[in-house]
Amino acid sequence: MSEPTLASAVVDRLRGDILHGVLPPGEKLRLEHLAPRYGVGRTPLREACCRLASEGLVTIVDQRGFRVAPISRADLLDLTRTRQQIETLALRGAIAQGDIAWEGEVTAALHRLQRRAPASGSGTLDDTWELEHARFHATLLSACGSPWLLKFHVTLFDQGERYRRLSQAYGKAGRNVEDEHAALVKVALDRDAERACALLTEHIARTTERVLAGHPGLRAAAPSPESALPTKIRSARSKD
């Protein structure tokens, strides 16, 4: 394996372990302990940690050490609001510019996602569903015409997935995500940008509300006005 390929593989494995909670929030990343686990030397691991620090998944301590980025209620709320703004902006662009090929890709992405269940009866996450879920949201925004928006989407989506996965051990979903996705696709393909953005805003907020309610470390003793999430950003038309 070439050096660039090796470095990318280490980044992908380390990112996956952070997103899946294998490396929990706040854990110190001791390179000497991680090297045997990933089968690489300290230099590729240090480079991987630096790259993931730029994505917000790792923090640099005293310019030398690394830790998995911590989680907090305030960070999740900020992340959620930012996702809502970025993704609805991208969705408006995709609806305005998407062609027939985009419509077909979105429909196919939804179909692949619906063929899987998010989790088994025991609550274990389905990795294939997780992959198709990420592809679905990326495909929905793919025609927006802005590589920067799509890049921001991937970074923010991964951060949101980390929180969602960390909360899986606490409580059940209590929602029909499949219907949410299907409704979102329908209005997007109907070119109803206002309604589609309203549904996407709610979809993201519902996930965050579930995480906040399900993870004991993120619950608030008493909700404050500043913690309120935009879940009903709708025009008069979208309230019908």
Helices and strands as residue ranges (DSSP letters): H 3-19, H 31-38, H 42-54, E 58-61, E 65-68, H 73-97, H 100-114, H 127-141, G 142-144, H 147-166, H 177-189, H 193-214, G 225-227, G 237-239
